[in-house]
Amino acid sequence: MALPTRSRPSIRRCGRYGSLGASALCLLAAAQAQSAEPKEPNIDEVVVTAQRRAESIQDVPIAITAVGERTLRDQNVKGIEDYFALTPNVSFRSDGSRDRKDLSMRGISNQLNQYANVRPATYAFYIDEFNVVAGTSNPQIVDLERIEVLRGPQGTYFGRNAVGGAINVITKKPSNEWYGEIGLDYSSFDTRNGHGVINIPIVDGIFAIRASGQIEESDGWIKNINPIGGGNDYDYKTGRVQARLTPNDRLTWDFAYSYSDEQTGMRVGVPTGFITATWRAVYYGNRQGDITDPDGVGFYPNNDDRVNFNRPQNVGSEYKYYSTRAVYEFDSMALTAVAGKIESDVFNYGDVDGGSHDFYYEDLQLNRQSTSGELRLQSLGTKTLEWSIGASIGKDEGTMDQSTYHGRESPQRLPEGTETTGGDSVASSKYWAVFGQATWRFADQWHMVIGGRYSYEEVDTYAVTRSNGVLTGINDRKVDFDDFSPRFTIGWEPASNVLVYATASRGFKSGGTQSSNNINLSNEFKPEILWNYETGLKLDLLGRRLRLDGTLFYMDWKDVQQLIRFQYLDNGAIRAVSGIANAAKARSYGAELSADAAVTERFKLSAQLGYLKANYEDYPAALIDGLVLDLSGKPLVDAPKWTAGAQGQYTMPISSTFEAFARAEWNYRAETLSNPYVYRYYTWPFIAPSYQVTNLRVGVEGERVRVVAYAENVFDEDYFSNTYEKAFYSGVQLEPSTRVFGVSLTYKFQ
């Protein structure tokens, strides 16, 4: 049977190798061959590993955005908010610090408590094929080769809970050449950043080590006017050490250790003046109207940089992981083994009422760890039938100790240090799965992909809750779930630069047990099930000077897991309710378009556009801040109708060794529901207005030196994307935007 011929034969041949190391060598040879030809304006070839083999992004029948090393550098990407700006229908919300961000892909977001012991996400997050989602959602960006954002269920290769999509991070690996890099960055609010990279070949062609890391410190842009001082100053440290062993041509064995530590002076936020029912009653009794106390700082947007709390805060997180990946190539197939362990700590200490009065303070300590492994066997080379089979196993564990205490000015007039609400819990999740996928090229221009994953998961929870020292609940429960999630794709390649595909895929996220008791909550909550139907078109036009990728999708989401979390007054005592309910049904549909154009050899343009409609279809008895509401037909949280972005960069030589560049970036996000409380209080600040942000960068770059000056949020747009609610005296808080000016210097040793 004849196989399809394409205009990218070198990529085709490289793309079928199971070994990413062999693929990289093949791609390098192709790039060197191209460099000998006369330069013409064209879009760079992008190679991805979304299907666990190296392929051109234009050959992969998945809605995917890949951010390569060059773009990571040019866009000054420092975290997920920066590369999500390049991805349609993907957004995030923050809970007051760098490593506490929830992602939303096509409106599919994690509605669960981010402080749960074992917290399944609605997306997968992998670094070099090791799943890190249990420990971080915003890892180190230094020394990366590529970040891939895959939209839609990706359970076959990216495992459990990849309902909304997956993020696949690929780091730079140790090589057989000496290399060093140092960089310094200084920006607004006395923010200092330094990073370094070093690659050392230990044994020629056999063993090499690569290390990278960064330190960032800042005074922050929010100040505490209280005499205790402080603010959102922070100290962030992270590092990674990798080793690569290649004892022969068939075996590649990688080892990695990564560590990250973040400490912040406070959860980033300023008061809004909007106060919810429970805390209105606690602080202001039965008084009506606009009664919230500005407490010497006022409310957003008039106040976007001041707070007034009387106790110091300490907020932060720490994680570390160990991982290993080995690939052994036989003549016609490759065996891959991945294993690792990640441990993380999350903590909040200090003032929790957010005001100058000493009403309440808290201690929260959350410890998580996750151990997992995967074994995969896949075919090599270009064949009529390409296949991959595998199995994975793992265990997630977590313990939490949380207490809120009465302060000196307790509204309940209880002694300082008396526990208001508290809870201790231990939870674990054991899981295993088998999976496989095959691509059959059954005709010259047609191929079919069939895949599936069978999963089993057992969840065990023990939790104790208290109120004013009184035991209010003991939960000791165990439950298990199993699932089979298939994937079907048909692809048509009518020409060498065209791919049309249609996909039907199923996503699954395990259910669990409650950690507290309430008459409105069942003892268990059900798994989430999602069916995704999409069709896509990928085009390279005008001699690869223009690239267009478009997708239409429809998602049917059942038994949506919805966080239920609030407090209420019971004869003067504050009682807390925390649990998970299932919305019967939701849906999400829309369209995505990405475009890249090489206008000239020096001038490149990119643009992204996403349209999204996401709402509950059936949710008649939602428990929101103590009230039972019918949310059927209501839009979902974190699902803006429109997301858009555009980037332009012009480069010109200024000497035989240096070139200068100028880059502009524009991002837009439509109005968004920022918190589930919006369903009871359908008003600002739970409805975040639309906003647009412009960034500018200019720089000079040579073979060794790079200097860049930048301005982010040039026009000082006032915006926020999320709100969060605690025992706040001056109302719900939000994380305000800010404008940043900076300059960076990078020097390479080669």
Secondary structure, 3 states (H helix, E strand, C coil): CCCCCCCCHHHHHHHCCCCHHHHHHHHHHHHHHHHCCCCCCCCCCCEECCCCCCEEHHHCCCEEEEEEHHHHHHCCCCCHHHHHCCCCCEEEEECCCCCCEEEEECCEECCCCCCCCCCCCCEEEEECCEECCCCCCCCCCCCEEEEEEEECCCHHHHCCCCCCEEEEEEECCCCCCCEEEEEEEEECCCEEEEEEEEEEEEECCCEEEEEEEEEEEECCCCEECCCCCCECCEEEEEEEEEEEECCCCCEEEEEEEEEEEEEECCCCCEECCCCCHHHHHHHHCCCCCCCCCCCCCCCCCCCCCEECCCCCEEEEEEEEEEEEEEEEECCCEEEEEEEEEEEEEEEEEEECCCCCCCCEEEEEEEEEEEEEEEEEEEECCCCCEEEEEEEEEEEEEEEEEEEEEECCCCCCCCCCCCEEEEEEEEEEEEEEEEEEEEEEEEECCEEEEEEEEEEEEEEEEEEEEEECCEEEEEEEEEEEEEEEEEEEEEEECCCCCEEEEEEEEEEEECCEECCCCCCCCCCEECCEEEEEEEEEEEEEECCCCEEEEEEEEEEEEEEEEEEEEEEEEECCEEEEEEEEEEEEEEEEEEEEEEEEEECCCCEEEEEEEEEEEEEEEECCCEEECCEEECCCCCECCCCCCEEEEEEEEEEEECCCCEEEEEEEEEEEECCEECCHHHHCCCCCCCEECCEEEEEEEEEEEECCEEEEEEEECCCCCCCCCCEECCCCCCCCEECCCCCEEEEEEEEEEC
